[in-house]
């Protein structure tokens, strides 16, 4: 957090899925999964200004269709934590500077909700423990608890079971993100994947995050169904692999395709090679 007068600035980080295995569909309609969530330095910025009433404003590219009412996860987070207390010294107006591309599979909206919860917990001096914030966040979305905890987490269940991983293993890694201008519906992606899921099939152990890294064991189950409909996803992945990526894959259900590099200069050299797609070069976030 950086203090600037009465306005409080908070970073809201993105994440990538370093591998994603969808195990089965549950009776409640959700899916059990295994994944490694890696918080990265690509951020939105949330500005909190004391106000007589809550208000949400936004700026950034492609935010025309971003809802500012109760359909926005920031608003949902604000209302959830506000309902826990009777009186506050001040309400807050929140301004979102949107940098994480929408619909990219990088978790921007869930991160915004998590940042809202943690920020208000500090600003209102509620002293709610992290676990309480995570439980509150889970009411908004399955990825919100991860963003409250942050770092690198092995994720199970629908995303609510988190196990911290050794972040030092990714210290020398750089993530080159390529975001094509396509929107992949998550419900559609799960629906397409459901046709290939076999409930009784045994599942291989998820690739461990340990030295030496066995990058060839990482994969994303969504790729095999998404590449059929969106062949550019496969082309981007192939280009990243040809450029020397240790691993390349889809983040979540897309549309971001990322390559993992252990050489910053090699990754930086690609920044002009994927036009007209959006590209970012980022690194893991380390919490010390």
C-alpha positions in Angstrom: 0.0 0.0 0.0 1.2 3.5 -0.8 -0.2 6.4 1.1 -1.0 9.6 -0.9 -3.0 12.1 1.2 -6.4 10.7 2.0 -6.4 8.4 -1.1 -5.2 4.9 -0.4 -3.6 3.0 -3.3 -3.7 -0.8 -3.5 -2.3 -3.1 -6.2 -4.6 -5.9 -7.4 -2.4 -8.6 -8.9 -3.2 -11.0 -11.8 -2.5 -14.8 -11.8 -1.7 -17.5 -14.2 -2.6 -21.2 -14.0 0.6 -23.1 -14.3 -1.1 -26.3 -15.4 -4.8 -27.2 -14.9 -6.3 -30.6 -14.5 -10.1 -30.8 -14.3 -10.9 -34.0 -12.5 -14.6 -34.4 -12.5 -18.0 -32.6 -12.3 -19.5 -32.5 -8.9 -23.2 -32.9 -7.9 -23.4 -29.2 -7.2 -22.4 -28.4 -10.8 -18.9 -27.2 -10.0 -15.7 -29.1 -11.0 -12.9 -30.5 -8.9 -9.5 -29.4 -10.2 -5.8 -29.4 -9.6 -3.8 -26.4 -10.6 -0.9 -24.2 -9.6 -1.9 -20.6 -9.2 1.0 -18.1 -9.6 0.4 -14.5 -8.6 2.2 -12.2 -11.1 3.2 -8.5 -11.2 0.7 -7.4 -13.8 -1.8 -5.3 -11.7 -4.9 -3.3 -11.6 -4.9 -0.4 -9.2 -7.7 0.4 -6.7 -7.9 3.8 -5.1 -9.9 4.3 -1.9 -11.1 7.8 -1.1 -13.1 8.6 2.1 -16.7 9.5 1.0 -20.1 9.9 2.4 -21.3 6.9 0.5 -19.9 4.0 -1.5 -19.3 4.6 -5.2 -17.4 2.7 -7.9 -15.8 4.3 -10.9 -13.4 2.8 -13.5 -11.0 3.8 -16.2 -9.0 1.7 -18.7 -9.2 0.1 -22.1 -12.2 -2.1 -22.9 -14.0 -1.2 -19.7 -17.2 0.1 -21.5 -19.1 -3.0 -20.6 -17.8 -3.4 -17.1 -20.8 -3.3 -14.7 -20.5 -0.8 -11.8 -23.5 -2.1 -9.8 -24.0 -5.2 -7.7 -22.8 -7.4 -10.6 -19.3 -6.0 -10.1 -17.3 -8.2 -7.7 -15.8 -5.1 -6.1 -19.3 -3.9 -5.1 -20.2 -7.4 -3.9 -17.0 -7.5 -1.7 -17.7 -4.0 -0.3 -21.3 -5.0 0.6 -20.2 -8.3 2.2 -17.6 -6.8 4.5 -19.8 -3.7 5.2 -22.6 -5.9 6.5 -20.3 -7.3 9.2 -20.1 -4.0 11.1 -22.7 -1.5 12.3 -20.9 1.8 12.1 -17.8 3.0 10.2 -15.9 6.3 10.4 -16.3 6.8 6.7 -17.5 5.0 3.6 -15.2 4.8 0.6 -15.4 5.7 -3.0 -13.4 3.2 -5.0 -11.8 4.0 -8.4 -10.5 1.0 -10.5 -7.6 1.7 -12.9 -8.1 -1.4 -15.1 -4.9 -2.8 -16.6 -5.5 -6.6 -16.5 -7.4 -7.4 -19.7 -10.9 -8.5 -19.1 -11.9 -12.0 -20.1 -8.3 -13.1 -20.3 -8.2 -15.9 -17.7 -5.9 -13.9 -15.5 -8.4 -13.5 -12.6 -8.7 -9.7 -12.6 -12.2 -9.5 -11.2 -11.5 -12.0 -8.4 -8.3 -10.2 -7.6 -10.2 -6.9 -7.4 -12.7 -8.4 -4.9 -9.9 -9.8 -2.8 -8.1 -6.5 -2.7 -11.3 -4.7 -1.7 -11.8 -7.1 1.2 -8.2 -6.8 2.5 -8.1 -3.0 2.0 -11.3 -2.4 3.9 -10.2 -4.7 6.6 -7.2 -2.4 7.1 -8.9 0.9 6.5 -11.8 0.1 8.9 -9.3 -1.5 11.4 -11.5 -4.6 11.6 -8.6 -7.0 12.3 -10.5 -9.9 10.7 -8.2 -12.9 10.3 -7.1 -14.1 6.9 -9.2 -17.2 7.1 -12.4 -15.1 7.7 -11.5 -13.0 4.7 -11.0 -16.1 2.6 -14.4 -17.5 3.7 -16.0 -14.2 2.9 -14.3 -14.1 -0.5 -15.4 -17.7 -1.4 -19.0 -16.4 -1.4 -18.1 -14.1 -4.3 -16.0 -16.5 -6.4 -13.8 -19.6 -6.2 -10.6 -17.8 -7.0 -11.0 -14.9 -4.5 -9.5 -16.9 -1.5 -6.3 -17.4 -3.6 -5.9 -13.7 -4.2 -6.3 -13.0 -0.5 -3.5 -15.4 0.3 -1.4 -14.7 -2.9 1.9 -16.1 -3.8 2.1 -19.6 -5.4 -0.5 -22.1 -4.3 -1.4 -25.6 -5.2 -5.2 -25.5 -5.7 -7.7 -28.3 -5.1 -11.4 -28.7 -4.8 -13.2 -25.9 -6.7 -10.3 -23.6 -5.8 -10.9 -23.3 -2.1 -8.2 -25.8 -0.9 -4.9 -24.0 -1.0 -1.4 -25.3 -0.2 1.5 -22.9 -0.4 4.4 -23.9 -2.6 8.1 -23.0 -2.5 8.3 -19.7 -4.4 12.1 -19.8 -4.8 11.6 -22.4 -7.6 10.2 -19.7 -9.9 12.6 -16.9 -8.9 14.4 -16.9 -12.2 11.3 -17.3 -14.3 9.6 -14.7 -16.5 6.1 -15.1 -17.9 5.5 -13.8 -21.4 1.7 -13.3 -21.9 0.0 -13.2 -25.2 -3.7 -12.2 -25.2 -5.6 -12.6 -28.5 -8.8 -10.5 -28.9 -11.2 -13.4 -28.4 -13.6 -14.1 -25.5 -13.8 -17.7 -24.4 -16.9 -18.4 -22.3 -15.9 -20.4 -19.2 -19.3 -22.2 -19.0 -18.9 -23.1 -22.7 -15.4 -24.4 -22.1 -16.5 -26.5 -19.1 -19.4 -27.8 -21.2 -17.1 -28.9 -24.0 -14.8 -30.5 -21.5 -17.6 -32.4 -19.8 -18.0 -34.5 -22.9 -14.5 -36.0 -22.4 -14.5 -36.3 -18.6 -14.6 -39.9 -17.3 -15.8 -39.9 -13.6 -14.4 -43.3 -12.8 -11.0 -42.8 -14.5 -8.0 -42.6 -12.3 -6.1 -39.3 -12.6 -2.3 -39.0 -12.8 -0.5 -37.1 -10.0 -0.3 -33.4 -10.7 3.2 -32.3 -11.7 5.1 -31.3 -8.6 6.8 -27.9 -8.2 10.3 -29.2 -7.4 13.8 -29.1 -8.7 14.5 -30.1 -11.4 11.3 -28.7 -12.9 9.6 -31.3 -15.1 7.9 -28.8 -17.5 6.9 -31.6 -19.8 4.4 -32.8 -17.2 2.4 -29.6 -17.0 -0.7 -29.3 -19.2 -4.1 -27.6 -19.3 -7.1 -29.9 -19.9 -9.0 -27.0 -21.6 -6.5 -26.8 -24.4 -7.7 -29.9 -26.2 -11.2 -28.6 -26.5 -10.5 -24.9 -27.0 -7.9 -25.3 -29.8 -10.5 -27.0 -32.0 -12.7 -23.9 -31.9 -9.9 -21.3 -31.6 -6.9 -22.6 -33.6 -5.0 -19.3 -33.0 -4.5 -20.5 -29.4 -2.5 -23.5 -30.7 -0.5 -21.3 -33.1 0.5 -18.9 -30.3 1.5 -21.7 -28.1 3.6 -23.3 -30.9 5.3 -19.9 -31.6 6.2 -19.5 -27.9 7.7 -23.0 -27.8 9.7 -22.3 -31.0 11.0 -19.1 -29.3 12.5 -21.2 -26.5 9.8 -21.2 -23.8 10.5 -23.8 -21.2 6.7 -24.3 -21.1 3.8 -22.7 -22.9 0.1 -23.1 -22.1 -3.3 -21.6 -21.6 -4.1 -19.8 -18.4 -7.4 -21.1 -17.1 -9.9 -21.4 -19.9 -8.2 -18.5 -21.7 -7.7 -16.5 -23.7 -4.2 -15.8 -22.4 -1.4 -18.0 -23.6 1.8 -17.7 -21.7 5.4 -18.9 -22.1 7.8 -19.5 -19.2 11.4 -18.3 -19.8 14.5 -18.4 -17.7 16.1 -15.6 -19.6 14.7 -12.1 -19.4 16.4 -10.8 -22.5 15.1 -13.6 -24.6 11.6 -12.9 -23.3 11.9 -9.2 -23.8 12.9 -9.7 -27.4 9.5 -11.2 -28.2 7.5 -8.1 -27.2 7.2 -6.9 -30.8 6.7 -10.4 -32.4 3.0 -11.1 -31.6 1.3 -8.0 -33.1 -1.6 -7.2 -33.1 -2.1 -9.3 -29.9 -1.7 -7.7 -26.5 1.5 -8.8 -24.8 3.0 -8.4 -21.3 6.2 -9.6 -19.7 5.7 -10.3 -16.0 7.3 -12.1 -13.0 6.0 -14.0 -10.0 5.0 -11.9 -6.9 7.1 -12.8 -3.9 5.8 -12.1 -0.4 8.5 -11.9 2.2 
